[in-house]
Amino acid sequence: MKRFVLVGGGPAAVAAAGTLREEGFDGEIALLTADQELPYERPPLSKAFLDDPRHSDGLSALYLRSPQWYAEHGVTVRTGTAVTRLDPAARRLALADGSSLAYDAVLLATGVRAKPGVRLIDDKVIRLRSAHDATRLRDRLATATRIIVLGGGFIGCEVAATASRMGKTVVLVERASSLLERALGADLGRVLTDVHRSEGVQVKLGTIVLDCVSGADGVTVRTDRGDVEGDLVVVGAGCEPEDRLADTAGIATGNGIVTDELCRTSAEAVYAAGDVANSYHPFYRKHIRVEHHDSAHRQGAVAARAMLGGAEPYAEPHWFWSDQYEHTIQQVGRSEPTDRLVIRGSLEDLSFSAVWLREDRITRIAALNRPRDVMAVRKILFTNHSVRAEDVADMGNDLRRLTRPARIVQRKEPR
Ligand SMILES: Cc1cc2nc3c(=O)[nH]c(=O)nc-3n(C[C@H](O)[C@H](O)[C@H](O)COP(=O)(O)OP(=O)(O)OC[C@H]3O[C@@H](n4cnc5c(N)ncnc54)[C@H](O)[C@@H]3O)c2cc1C
């Protein structure tokens, strides 16, 4: 009987397990995760998990699949099981407990790890990546009143929003000149910065964190622009791919584990998917690595089919969302600096879509509270569509109609 091993306890590995069974694989499936818990969703960890009483009983509401599902699908989940080494020639994995496991094919879905940076201090300076971190953060948020968040990326902004809504005093420290600048650009970043400020968050931009020092009254964050005092510091400052297993096995890496469009690595029978994978994308014709829940899930399914000999590439648009206060940010696609930016809707009313165009094609959309626009673009992003900037900007036009292939070729006037 064949044995397929899935390394990781996130959506990529779990989607792979489900797809293997859906596609009729009747061999052994072992899912190994270093986490102590069954595979769970991470997105709620910076949002509802921190303050919603429905999560006070633990993680079960976040499980990607129930314990029964694994039993019914013959998937053996080994929690608290870190893989320490991969030997592609022998097709064997070494585990942290000293044992080893042979495989016929293995999927590396090991996600990302926090970048080393600020020194963590027990219960005072904590980071947020895992359920373990989130549980500690939730416990500390119950008593801490002055929260300092380091890093104005998505996780930092989400934690700041949640803590602020809990009535905490929040200081958000960011090195760039606006929040979310790297992900959304300076224009949209400024809008989001204003949102946080209007919610009472003190946003310190252009500020470099030097160190954190524990004291009797809490903790002091030393920055190049002076000290910030608080009870609790949450570090949300960047991640890097957890690609060490591949790297030490001599498998090609570079901004993650390098794969082709079928999630195959440079070693036979070794596949990679999710946040850790830097995969060739047939539409963009280059390698791309993203850190999005939806992409991890979909790529896990593609990897599973490839493990069974399938040849369906991962060729989806990359989509993600972020919830902050009552606002939802969504984005799909990728743009180049030379693409033209068209704003649809009202920045002031916090209901707009930023749409990037290359000639008459949409390359990317980032929207605040306009999910329908994003879904419309998601559907047509990789189709041979054609739109006019003024039609996109006109709120009288339903983007879904505008981007419908039959309509888009009908132009009122020649260009
Ligand atoms: C707090 C937070 C909020 C987020 N919010 C959003 C959001 O709103 N929207 C969105 O699109 N995305 C969000 N994300 C990102 C999203 O969660 C990830 O893109 C997704 O989880 C990636 O899935 P994955 O399967 O690739 O890896 P992960 O879910 O990161 O799982 C990796 C797994 O590999 C295991 N592992 C690592 N090394 C080993 C080893 N050597 N041996 C065994 N196991 C190992 C880990 O323990 C872990 O279980 C968020 C992430 C976090 C942390």
The ligand as an SDF file (V2000), in Angstrom:
LIG
                    3D

 53 58  0  0  0  0  0  0  0  0999 V2000
   -3.0350   35.6170   12.7440 C   0  0  0  0  0  0  0  0  0  0  0  0
   -3.2030   35.3350   11.2840 C   0  0  0  0  0  0  0  0  0  0  0  0
   -4.2640   35.9130   10.5840 C   0  0  0  0  0  0  0  0  0  0  0  0
   -4.4210   35.6860    9.2100 C   0  0  0  0  0  0  0  0  0  0  0  0
   -5.4660   36.2700    8.5650 N   0  0  0  0  0  0  0  0  0  0  0  0
   -5.6520   36.0290    7.2370 C   0  0  0  0  0  0  0  0  0  0  0  0
   -6.7430   36.6050    6.5350 C   0  0  0  0  0  0  0  0  0  0  0  0
   -7.5440   37.3600    7.1020 O   0  0  0  0  0  0  0  0  0  0  0  0
   -6.8760   36.3120    5.2110 N   0  0  0  0  0  0  0  0  0  0  0  0
   -6.0150   35.4780    4.5440 C   0  0  0  0  0  0  0  0  0  0  0  0
   -6.1770   35.2420    3.3430 O   0  0  0  0  0  0  0  0  0  0  0  0
   -4.9650   34.9100    5.1920 N   0  0  0  0  0  0  0  0  0  0  0  0
   -4.7680   35.1760    6.5120 C   0  0  0  0  0  0  0  0  0  0  0  0
   -3.7030   34.5990    7.1780 N   0  0  0  0  0  0  0  0  0  0  0  0
   -2.7720   33.7700    6.4060 C   0  0  0  0  0  0  0  0  0  0  0  0
   -3.2860   32.3300    6.3020 C   0  0  0  0  0  0  0  0  0  0  0  0
   -3.6110   31.8550    7.5620 O   0  0  0  0  0  0  0  0  0  0  0  0
   -2.2100   31.4900    5.6670 C   0  0  0  0  0  0  0  0  0  0  0  0
   -2.0440   31.9590    4.3360 O   0  0  0  0  0  0  0  0  0  0  0  0
   -2.5440   30.0030    5.6380 C   0  0  0  0  0  0  0  0  0  0  0  0
   -2.7260   29.4990    6.9360 O   0  0  0  0  0  0  0  0  0  0  0  0
   -1.4210   29.2450    4.9600 C   0  0  0  0  0  0  0  0  0  0  0  0
   -1.7220   27.8930    4.9860 O   0  0  0  0  0  0  0  0  0  0  0  0
   -0.5850   26.7720    4.8790 P   0  0  0  0  0  0  0  0  0  0  0  0
   -1.3210   25.4790    4.8610 O   0  0  0  0  0  0  0  0  0  0  0  0
    0.3220   27.0860    3.7840 O   0  0  0  0  0  0  0  0  0  0  0  0
    0.2920   26.9210    6.1970 O   0  0  0  0  0  0  0  0  0  0  0  0
   -0.0650   27.1820    7.7100 P   0  0  0  0  0  0  0  0  0  0  0  0
   -1.5380   27.3540    7.9310 O   0  0  0  0  0  0  0  0  0  0  0  0
    0.8290   28.2550    8.1810 O   0  0  0  0  0  0  0  0  0  0  0  0
    0.3530   25.8230    8.3950 O   0  0  0  0  0  0  0  0  0  0  0  0
    1.6880   25.4010    8.4210 C   0  0  0  0  0  0  0  0  0  0  0  0
    1.7490   24.1820    9.2860 C   0  0  0  0  0  0  0  0  0  0  0  0
    2.9970   23.5280    9.1300 O   0  0  0  0  0  0  0  0  0  0  0  0
    3.4110   23.0480   10.3960 C   0  0  0  0  0  0  0  0  0  0  0  0
    4.8520   22.8260   10.3220 N   0  0  0  0  0  0  0  0  0  0  0  0
    5.8260   23.7140   10.0270 C   0  0  0  0  0  0  0  0  0  0  0  0
    7.0410   23.1090   10.0380 N   0  0  0  0  0  0  0  0  0  0  0  0
    6.8140   21.8100   10.3300 C   0  0  0  0  0  0  0  0  0  0  0  0
    7.6490   20.6690   10.4830 C   0  0  0  0  0  0  0  0  0  0  0  0
    8.9730   20.7490   10.3050 N   0  0  0  0  0  0  0  0  0  0  0  0
    7.0700   19.4930   10.8070 N   0  0  0  0  0  0  0  0  0  0  0  0
    5.7130   19.3910   10.9730 C   0  0  0  0  0  0  0  0  0  0  0  0
    4.8950   20.4290   10.8460 N   0  0  0  0  0  0  0  0  0  0  0  0
    5.4260   21.6250   10.5230 C   0  0  0  0  0  0  0  0  0  0  0  0
    2.9760   24.1420   11.3370 C   0  0  0  0  0  0  0  0  0  0  0  0
    2.9440   23.6770   12.6610 O   0  0  0  0  0  0  0  0  0  0  0  0
    1.6120   24.4610   10.7750 C   0  0  0  0  0  0  0  0  0  0  0  0
    0.6580   23.5760   11.2810 O   0  0  0  0  0  0  0  0  0  0  0  0
   -3.5160   34.8290    8.5400 C   0  0  0  0  0  0  0  0  0  0  0  0
   -2.4480   34.2490    9.2470 C   0  0  0  0  0  0  0  0  0  0  0  0
   -2.2970   34.4870   10.6010 C   0  0  0  0  0  0  0  0  0  0  0  0
   -1.1460   33.8720   11.3490 C   0  0  0  0  0  0  0  0  0  0  0  0
  1  2  1  0
  2  3  1  0
  2 52  2  0
  3  4  2  0
  4  5  1  0
  4 50  1  0
  5  6  2  0
  6  7  1  0
  6 13  1  0
  7  8  2  0
  7  9  1  0
  9 10  1  0
 10 11  2  0
 10 12  1  0
 12 13  2  0
 13 14  1  0
 14 15  1  0
 14 50  1  0
 15 16  1  0
 16 17  1  0
 16 18  1  0
 18 19  1  0
 18 20  1  0
 20 21  1  0
 20 22  1  0
 22 23  1  0
 23 24  1  0
 24 25  2  0
 24 26  1  0
 24 27  1  0
 27 28  1  0
 28 29  2  0
 28 30  1  0
 28 31  1  0
 31 32  1  0
 32 33  1  0
 33 34  1  0
 33 48  1  0
 34 35  1  0
 35 36  1  0
 35 46  1  0
 36 37  1  0
 36 45  1  0
 37 38  2  0
 38 39  1  0
 39 40  1  0
 39 45  2  0
 40 41  1  0
 40 42  2  0
 42 43  1  0
 43 44  2  0
 44 45  1  0
 46 47  1  0
 46 48  1  0
 48 49  1  0
 50 51  2  0
 51 52  1  0
 52 53  1  0
M  END
$$$$
